[in-house]
Amino acid sequence: MGWLIATIVLIALIWFMIVSPGFRYFIVAIVVLGGLAIYGWNESEQKDYERRQQEAAQDRAAHERAALSAISRSDLALEKVQLKKGSSSWTLTGNVTNNSKHHLGSLEFKVLIEDNCPLPETNKDWAVDLVPKKCITIGQDIARARVSVPPGQMRAFSSGPISFEGMPETNSPRWRYKITETRSD
C-alpha cells in the first residue's frame, strides 16, 4: 500500500513539474537546498569524527605517558638476574619486586655482552676499583619482559628471545644490563 501511495505522489510531482514552471523552480530550489544541507551535515559529521579521533589519540598518548612514568627504576628491586643461552638465542631471567604504588606490567632492558675486560687495579686494603677499565662491547640488544607485579609483591620474569646478531665468538664474556623502561598496567 505504501508503494502505491509513493508512486502516485511521484507521478503527481512529475506532472506538476511539467505543467507549472513555478513549481519546477520550487522543486529545483528544494533539491539544491537539500543537497547543500546534506553536504553541510556530512562535513559537520566528518569534523566531529576527526575531533573524536584526535581526542582518542591524545588520550592514548596521555595514558602511554602515564604508564611509562608511573613506576621509576628506583621503585624496583631485581634479584637473581641471569642471562641464559639457549640453542639459538639468549633469555634474561630473574625476580622483580615492585615497591611502587602502581601495578607493574612490563620491563625493558638494554643488555650488553663485553669482552677483553682487563682485571681492575685494586687497592689491596679496600679492594676497590681505582681505575675503571674499558671493555669492548661485542653484543647489544633490547630485552622485553612482560610481567604482572602488583604493588609490594615479587614475581619471576623472563624476557623474550635476545639474538645479539653479529656477536663474535668470545672466551671470557662479561654481561650487564640496564632497565630502560618500566610500564604500569
C-alpha angles and dihedrals in degrees: 000000000000091000091053093052091046091050092050092049091049092050090048092051092050091047092050090048090054095046102038122049091192091055089048091055089046092054092045090051091049091049092049093046090045090051091050091048091050090047091050092048091049092050091048091051091048091052091047090050092050091047091051090048091050092048090049091050090049090049091050091048091049090048090049092051090048092048091051096045102039096085122042123206090246089062091065130075118199122200136180093009111180135177107217125193117220128184096284107000145025131246130205112216136172146110126289126198116202109215094170130097092244134078111257113226106173147350132216122203135190105218122196129189114200135189138189092041107168119218111265121250105244138195103238092214095052103019090222126148103250098180115029110222123221118239127200114246108225099168134029131170144148118251123196124197122190107209132159111217121167117212113287095015138106129225136175116247134198125188127223117260117303114205107187088202115209095016112154124225114275138191102205111020122180122196136197138174140206129199106240100173140017121192128195125208 
